[in-house]
């Protein structure tokens, strides 16, 4: 019951600050990519920048945190490769 109460499709009460912060971060990222040759090469900047973003949807904002761990487990992931 508690887990269900924690999950909600209701967006946060004040979404303006969230949307503005995301928009500002996107502008900063585009500016950084424009000023450097990495990861967008100079020859491709006119074609690729500014980046195309999905609209900002405050309903996707969730409370979360990332905490480092001492667990050194290694996972093997199978990938496929194609030779052209």
GUMI-596783 format. One line per field, with one value per residue: x, y, z of N, C-alpha, C, O, CB in turn; residue in one letter; residue number from 1. Coordinates in Angstrom, 1 decimal, always signed. Glycine has a CB too. Example, Ala and Ser with C-alpha at 12.3 -4.5 7.8 and 13.67 -1.06 7.14 Angstrom:
residues 2
neast	c(+13.2 / +12.8)
nnorth	c(-5.7 / -2.2)
nup	c(+7.8 / +7.1)
caeast	c(+12.3 / +13.7)
canorth	c(-4.5 / -1.1)
caup	c(+7.8 / +7.1)
ceast	c(+13.2 / +12.9)
cnorth	c(-3.3 / +0.0)
cup	c(+7.8 / +7.9)
oeast	c(+14.2 / +13.4)
onorth	c(-3.3 / +1.1)
oup	c(+8.5 / +8.0)
cbeast	c(+11.3 / +14.1)
cbnorth	c(-4.5 / -0.6)
cbup	c(+9.0 / +5.7)
type	c(A / S)
seq	c(1 / 2)
END
This chain:
residues 84
neast	c(+0.8 / +2.0 / +3.9 / +2.3 / +1.2 / +3.3 / +3.8 / +2.7 / +0.9 / +0.7 / +2.0 / +4.8 / +4.2 / +5.2 / +6.2 / +7.5 / +10.1 / +11.5 / +11.2 / +12.5 / +15.1 / +15.9 / +15.7 / +17.7 / +19.9 / +20.1 / +20.6 / +23.2 / +24.6 / +24.4 / +25.9 / +28.4 / +29.1 / +29.2 / +31.4 / +33.6 / +35.5 / +34.8 / +32.1 / +31.2 / +32.2 / +33.8 / +33.0 / +30.5 / +28.9 / +27.0 / +25.1 / +24.3 / +23.8 / +21.7 / +21.1 / +18.4 / +15.7 / +13.4 / +10.1 / +9.9 / +8.7 / +7.2 / +5.9 / +7.6 / +9.5 / +11.1 / +11.7 / +14.9 / +18.1 / +21.6 / +23.8 / +27.1 / +28.7 / +30.5 / +30.5 / +32.0 / +31.2 / +31.2 / +29.7 / +29.0 / +28.1 / +26.4 / +27.0 / +26.1 / +27.8 / +28.3 / +29.9 / +30.7)
nnorth	c(-1.2 / +1.2 / +1.5 / +1.9 / +4.3 / +6.0 / +6.1 / +7.9 / +9.6 / +12.2 / +15.4 / +17.2 / +19.8 / +22.5 / +23.1 / +24.8 / +25.7 / +23.4 / +22.8 / +25.0 / +24.7 / +22.4 / +23.3 / +25.3 / +23.7 / +22.3 / +24.3 / +25.0 / +22.7 / +22.5 / +24.8 / +24.1 / +22.0 / +23.3 / +24.9 / +23.2 / +20.6 / +18.2 / +16.3 / +16.7 / +17.0 / +19.8 / +20.0 / +18.9 / +20.4 / +22.4 / +20.9 / +19.1 / +20.6 / +23.0 / +20.3 / +18.0 / +17.9 / +16.1 / +17.3 / +19.0 / +17.3 / +17.6 / +15.6 / +13.4 / +13.8 / +12.5 / +11.7 / +10.8 / +9.3 / +8.9 / +6.6 / +5.9 / +2.6 / +0.0 / -2.4 / -4.5 / -6.0 / -7.5 / -7.5 / -9.3 / -8.4 / -9.4 / -8.5 / -7.6 / -7.5 / -5.9 / -6.3 / -4.2)
nup	c(+0.0 / +0.8 / -1.2 / -3.4 / -2.8 / -3.0 / -5.7 / -8.4 / -11.0 / -11.0 / -11.7 / -10.3 / -7.9 / -8.4 / -11.4 / -13.0 / -12.3 / -12.6 / -15.4 / -16.4 / -15.5 / -16.8 / -19.5 / -19.4 / -18.9 / -21.3 / -23.1 / -22.2 / -22.7 / -25.5 / -26.1 / -25.1 / -26.7 / -29.1 / -28.8 / -28.6 / -30.2 / -29.7 / -28.5 / -31.0 / -34.2 / -35.9 / -38.6 / -38.7 / -37.1 / -38.0 / -39.0 / -37.0 / -34.6 / -33.0 / -30.6 / -31.1 / -29.0 / -26.9 / -25.9 / -22.8 / -20.1 / -17.2 / -15.8 / -15.8 / -14.0 / -11.2 / -7.8 / -7.0 / -6.3 / -6.8 / -5.6 / -4.8 / -4.9 / -3.2 / -4.4 / -6.6 / -8.8 / -11.9 / -15.0 / -17.9 / -21.1 / -23.9 / -27.2 / -30.5 / -33.6 / -36.7 / -39.8 / -42.3)
caeast	c(+0.0 / +2.8 / +4.5 / +1.3 / +1.0 / +4.5 / +3.8 / +1.6 / +1.1 / +0.5 / +3.3 / +5.1 / +3.4 / +5.9 / +7.0 / +8.2 / +11.5 / +12.1 / +11.3 / +13.5 / +16.4 / +16.2 / +16.0 / +19.0 / +21.0 / +20.1 / +21.3 / +24.6 / +25.2 / +24.6 / +27.0 / +29.6 / +29.3 / +29.5 / +32.8 / +34.6 / +35.5 / +34.4 / +32.0 / +30.6 / +33.3 / +33.5 / +32.4 / +29.1 / +28.1 / +25.9 / +24.1 / +23.8 / +23.5 / +21.5 / +20.5 / +16.9 / +15.3 / +11.9 / +9.6 / +10.1 / +7.4 / +7.4 / +5.4 / +8.6 / +10.4 / +10.9 / +12.7 / +15.9 / +19.5 / +22.5 / +24.8 / +28.2 / +28.7 / +31.8 / +30.4 / +32.9 / +30.7 / +31.4 / +28.7 / +29.3 / +26.9 / +26.6 / +26.6 / +26.3 / +28.5 / +28.2 / +31.0 / +30.1)
canorth	c(+0.0 / +2.4 / +1.7 / +2.5 / +5.7 / +6.7 / +6.2 / +8.8 / +10.2 / +13.6 / +16.1 / +18.0 / +21.1 / +23.6 / +22.5 / +25.9 / +25.7 / +22.1 / +22.9 / +26.1 / +24.1 / +21.4 / +24.1 / +25.9 / +22.7 / +21.9 / +25.4 / +24.9 / +21.5 / +22.9 / +25.8 / +23.4 / +21.2 / +24.3 / +25.5 / +22.2 / +19.7 / +16.9 / +15.1 / +17.0 / +17.6 / +21.1 / +19.9 / +18.5 / +21.3 / +23.1 / +19.8 / +18.5 / +21.5 / +22.5 / +19.0 / +17.9 / +17.4 / +15.9 / +18.4 / +18.8 / +16.8 / +17.5 / +14.3 / +12.4 / +14.1 / +11.6 / +11.8 / +9.7 / +9.7 / +7.9 / +6.5 / +5.0 / +1.4 / -0.7 / -3.7 / -4.5 / -7.0 / -7.3 / -8.1 / -9.5 / -8.1 / -9.9 / -7.5 / -8.1 / -6.5 / -6.2 / -5.8 / -3.7)
caup	c(+0.0 / +0.8 / -2.5 / -4.3 / -2.5 / -3.5 / -7.2 / -8.8 / -12.3 / -10.7 / -11.8 / -9.1 / -7.7 / -9.1 / -12.5 / -13.8 / -12.0 / -13.2 / -16.8 / -16.7 / -15.2 / -17.9 / -20.7 / -19.2 / -19.0 / -22.7 / -23.8 / -21.8 / -23.4 / -26.9 / -26.1 / -24.8 / -27.9 / -30.2 / -28.5 / -28.6 / -31.4 / -29.1 / -29.3 / -32.4 / -35.1 / -36.5 / -39.9 / -38.5 / -36.1 / -38.6 / -39.3 / -35.8 / -33.5 / -31.6 / -30.6 / -31.1 / -27.7 / -26.7 / -25.1 / -21.3 / -19.5 / -15.8 / -15.2 / -15.8 / -12.9 / -10.1 / -6.8 / -7.0 / -6.0 / -7.2 / -4.5 / -5.2 / -4.1 / -3.2 / -5.1 / -7.8 / -9.7 / -13.4 / -15.8 / -19.3 / -21.9 / -25.3 / -28.2 / -31.9 / -34.5 / -38.2 / -40.6 / -43.6)
ceast	c(+0.9 / +3.5 / +3.6 / +1.1 / +2.2 / +4.5 / +2.6 / +1.9 / +1.0 / +1.9 / +3.5 / +4.4 / +4.0 / +6.8 / +7.8 / +9.7 / +12.2 / +12.3 / +12.4 / +14.9 / +16.8 / +16.5 / +17.3 / +20.1 / +21.1 / +20.9 / +22.8 / +25.3 / +25.4 / +25.8 / +28.3 / +30.0 / +29.8 / +31.0 / +33.9 / +34.5 / +35.1 / +33.1 / +31.5 / +31.8 / +32.8 / +32.7 / +30.9 / +28.3 / +26.9 / +24.7 / +23.4 / +23.4 / +22.6 / +20.9 / +19.0 / +16.5 / +13.8 / +11.4 / +9.8 / +8.8 / +7.7 / +6.8 / +6.5 / +9.7 / +10.1 / +12.0 / +13.6 / +17.2 / +20.4 / +23.6 / +25.8 / +28.2 / +30.2 / +31.7 / +31.1 / +32.4 / +30.8 / +30.4 / +29.1 / +28.0 / +27.2 / +26.1 / +26.8 / +27.1 / +28.4 / +29.3 / +30.4 / +31.1)
cnorth	c(+1.3 / +2.6 / +2.3 / +3.9 / +6.6 / +6.9 / +7.0 / +9.4 / +11.7 / +14.3 / +16.9 / +19.3 / +22.2 / +23.1 / +23.6 / +25.9 / +24.5 / +22.3 / +24.0 / +25.5 / +23.2 / +22.2 / +24.8 / +24.9 / +22.3 / +23.0 / +25.3 / +23.8 / +21.9 / +23.9 / +25.1 / +22.6 / +22.1 / +24.8 / +24.5 / +21.3 / +18.3 / +17.0 / +15.4 / +17.7 / +18.9 / +21.0 / +19.5 / +19.4 / +21.9 / +22.1 / +19.3 / +19.4 / +22.6 / +21.1 / +19.1 / +17.2 / +17.1 / +17.0 / +18.0 / +18.5 / +16.7 / +16.3 / +13.2 / +12.7 / +13.2 / +11.8 / +10.6 / +10.3 / +8.5 / +7.8 / +5.5 / +3.7 / +0.8 / -2.0 / -3.6 / -5.6 / -6.6 / -8.1 / -8.2 / -9.3 / -8.6 / -8.8 / -8.2 / -7.1 / -6.9 / -5.6 / -5.4 / -3.9)
cup	c(+0.0 / -0.5 / -3.5 / -4.1 / -3.0 / -5.0 / -7.6 / -10.2 / -12.2 / -10.8 / -10.5 / -9.1 / -8.5 / -10.2 / -13.3 / -13.5 / -12.6 / -14.7 / -17.2 / -16.5 / -16.3 / -19.2 / -20.6 / -19.4 / -20.5 / -23.4 / -23.5 / -22.5 / -24.8 / -27.0 / -26.0 / -26.1 / -29.1 / -30.0 / -28.6 / -29.9 / -30.9 / -28.3 / -30.8 / -33.2 / -35.7 / -37.8 / -39.8 / -37.6 / -36.8 / -38.8 / -38.0 / -34.6 / -33.9 / -31.7 / -30.6 / -29.8 / -27.7 / -25.8 / -23.6 / -20.8 / -18.0 / -15.1 / -15.1 / -14.7 / -11.7 / -9.1 / -6.8 / -6.7 / -6.4 / -6.1 / -4.9 / -4.3 / -4.1 / -3.9 / -6.4 / -8.8 / -11.1 / -14.1 / -17.3 / -20.1 / -23.4 / -26.2 / -29.6 / -32.7 / -35.9 / -38.9 / -41.9 / -44.7)
oeast	c(+0.6 / +3.6 / +4.0 / +0.9 / +2.0 / +5.2 / +1.4 / +3.1 / +1.1 / +2.8 / +2.6 / +4.0 / +3.2 / +7.9 / +8.6 / +10.5 / +13.3 / +13.3 / +13.1 / +15.8 / +18.0 / +17.4 / +18.0 / +21.1 / +22.3 / +21.7 / +23.7 / +26.4 / +26.5 / +26.5 / +29.3 / +31.2 / +30.6 / +31.6 / +35.1 / +33.4 / +35.1 / +33.1 / +31.4 / +32.2 / +31.7 / +31.8 / +30.2 / +27.1 / +25.8 / +23.5 / +22.3 / +22.7 / +22.6 / +20.2 / +18.4 / +16.9 / +13.0 / +12.2 / +9.8 / +7.8 / +8.3 / +7.2 / +6.3 / +10.6 / +8.9 / +13.1 / +13.2 / +17.5 / +19.9 / +24.2 / +25.5 / +27.7 / +31.0 / +32.7 / +30.8 / +33.2 / +30.6 / +30.2 / +29.6 / +26.9 / +28.2 / +25.0 / +27.5 / +26.9 / +28.3 / +29.8 / +29.8 / +30.9)
onorth	c(+2.2 / +3.8 / +3.1 / +4.7 / +7.7 / +7.8 / +6.7 / +9.6 / +12.4 / +13.9 / +17.1 / +19.8 / +22.9 / +22.7 / +23.2 / +26.0 / +24.6 / +22.0 / +23.8 / +25.8 / +23.2 / +21.9 / +24.8 / +25.2 / +22.0 / +22.7 / +25.5 / +23.9 / +21.6 / +23.8 / +25.4 / +22.6 / +21.8 / +25.1 / +24.9 / +21.3 / +17.4 / +17.9 / +14.5 / +18.7 / +19.1 / +21.8 / +19.6 / +19.1 / +22.0 / +22.5 / +19.0 / +18.9 / +23.1 / +20.8 / +20.0 / +16.1 / +17.7 / +17.6 / +16.9 / +19.2 / +15.7 / +15.9 / +12.2 / +11.9 / +13.1 / +12.2 / +9.5 / +11.5 / +7.4 / +8.8 / +4.4 / +3.7 / +1.2 / -2.7 / -2.7 / -6.0 / -5.4 / -9.3 / -7.2 / -9.8 / -8.1 / -8.4 / -9.1 / -5.9 / -8.1 / -4.5 / -6.2 / -3.6)
oup	c(-0.7 / -1.0 / -4.3 / -5.0 / -3.3 / -5.5 / -7.1 / -10.5 / -13.2 / -10.1 / -9.7 / -10.1 / -9.2 / -9.9 / -14.1 / -14.5 / -13.1 / -15.2 / -18.2 / -17.3 / -16.8 / -19.9 / -21.6 / -20.0 / -21.0 / -24.3 / -24.3 / -22.9 / -25.4 / -28.0 / -26.7 / -26.5 / -29.9 / -31.0 / -28.7 / -30.5 / -31.7 / -27.5 / -31.6 / -32.8 / -36.0 / -38.0 / -40.8 / -37.5 / -36.1 / -38.8 / -38.0 / -33.7 / -35.0 / -32.7 / -30.1 / -29.5 / -28.5 / -25.1 / -23.2 / -20.9 / -17.6 / -14.0 / -14.4 / -14.5 / -11.2 / -9.4 / -6.7 / -6.7 / -6.4 / -5.8 / -5.4 / -3.2 / -5.0 / -4.1 / -7.2 / -9.6 / -11.5 / -13.8 / -17.8 / -19.8 / -23.9 / -26.1 / -29.7 / -32.4 / -36.3 / -38.6 / -42.6 / -45.8)
cbeast	c(-0.9 / +3.9 / +5.0 / +0.0 / +0.8 / +5.8 / +3.8 / +1.4 / +0.2 / -0.1 / +3.2 / +6.7 / +3.3 / +6.7 / +6.1 / +7.7 / +11.7 / +11.2 / +9.9 / +13.3 / +16.4 / +15.0 / +14.8 / +19.1 / +20.6 / +18.7 / +20.8 / +24.6 / +24.3 / +23.3 / +26.8 / +29.5 / +28.1 / +28.6 / +32.8 / +34.5 / +36.8 / +35.5 / +31.1 / +29.4 / +33.7 / +34.7 / +33.2 / +29.1 / +29.0 / +26.3 / +24.7 / +24.8 / +24.8 / +20.6 / +21.0 / +16.4 / +15.6 / +11.7 / +8.1 / +10.7 / +6.9 / +6.8 / +4.2 / +9.4 / +10.3 / +10.9 / +12.1 / +15.9 / +19.7 / +23.2 / +24.1 / +29.6 / +27.8 / +32.2 / +28.9 / +34.3 / +29.2 / +32.9 / +27.3 / +29.9 / +26.5 / +25.9 / +27.4 / +25.0 / +30.1 / +26.8 / +32.1 / +29.8)
cbnorth	c(+0.0 / +2.2 / +0.3 / +1.7 / +5.9 / +6.0 / +4.8 / +9.9 / +9.6 / +13.9 / +17.0 / +18.3 / +21.4 / +24.6 / +21.8 / +27.3 / +25.7 / +20.9 / +23.4 / +27.3 / +23.4 / +20.5 / +25.1 / +26.6 / +21.4 / +21.8 / +26.7 / +24.7 / +20.3 / +23.5 / +26.9 / +22.4 / +20.4 / +25.5 / +26.1 / +21.3 / +19.7 / +16.3 / +14.1 / +18.0 / +16.6 / +21.9 / +18.8 / +17.1 / +22.3 / +23.7 / +18.7 / +17.6 / +22.1 / +23.5 / +18.3 / +17.1 / +18.4 / +14.5 / +18.6 / +20.1 / +15.5 / +18.7 / +13.9 / +12.4 / +15.6 / +10.1 / +12.0 / +9.1 / +10.1 / +8.2 / +6.0 / +5.7 / +0.3 / -0.9 / -4.0 / -4.6 / -7.3 / -7.7 / -7.4 / -10.9 / -6.6 / -11.2 / -6.2 / -8.5 / -6.4 / -5.6 / -6.9 / -2.2)
cbup	c(+1.2 / +1.9 / -3.0 / -4.2 / -1.0 / -3.1 / -7.8 / -7.8 / -13.3 / -9.4 / -13.0 / -9.0 / -6.3 / -8.1 / -13.5 / -13.4 / -10.5 / -12.9 / -17.4 / -15.9 / -13.9 / -18.1 / -20.8 / -17.8 / -18.2 / -23.3 / -23.4 / -20.3 / -23.3 / -27.4 / -25.1 / -23.6 / -28.4 / -30.1 / -27.2 / -27.3 / -32.1 / -28.3 / -28.7 / -32.3 / -36.1 / -36.7 / -40.7 / -37.9 / -35.6 / -40.0 / -40.1 / -35.3 / -32.9 / -30.8 / -29.3 / -32.3 / -26.6 / -26.0 / -25.4 / -20.6 / -20.2 / -15.1 / -15.9 / -17.1 / -12.4 / -10.6 / -5.3 / -8.4 / -4.5 / -8.6 / -3.2 / -5.0 / -4.7 / -1.7 / -5.3 / -7.5 / -9.3 / -13.8 / -15.7 / -19.6 / -21.9 / -25.5 / -28.1 / -32.6 / -34.1 / -38.7 / -40.7 / -43.5)
type	c(X / X / X / X / X / X / X / X / X / X / X / X / X / X / X / X / X / X / X / X / X / X / X / X / X / X / X / X / X / X / X / X / X / X / X / X / X / X / X / X / X / X / X / X / X / X / X / X / X / X / X / X / X / X / X / X / X / X / X / X / X / X / X / X / X / X / X / X / X / X / X / X / X / X / X / X / X / X / X / X / X / X / X / X)
seq	c(1 / 2 / 3 / 4 / 5 / 6 / 7 / 8 / 9 / 10 / 11 / 12 / 13 / 14 / 15 / 16 / 17 / 18 / 19 / 20 / 21 / 22 / 23 / 24 / 25 / 26 / 27 / 28 / 29 / 30 / 31 / 32 / 33 / 34 / 35 / 36 / 37 / 38 / 39 / 40 / 41 / 42 / 43 / 44 / 45 / 46 / 47 / 48 / 49 / 50 / 51 / 52 / 53 / 54 / 55 / 56 / 57 / 58 / 59 / 60 / 61 / 62 / 63 / 64 / 65 / 66 / 67 / 68 / 69 / 70 / 71 / 72 / 73 / 74 / 75 / 76 / 77 / 78 / 79 / 80 / 81 / 82 / 83 / 84)
END
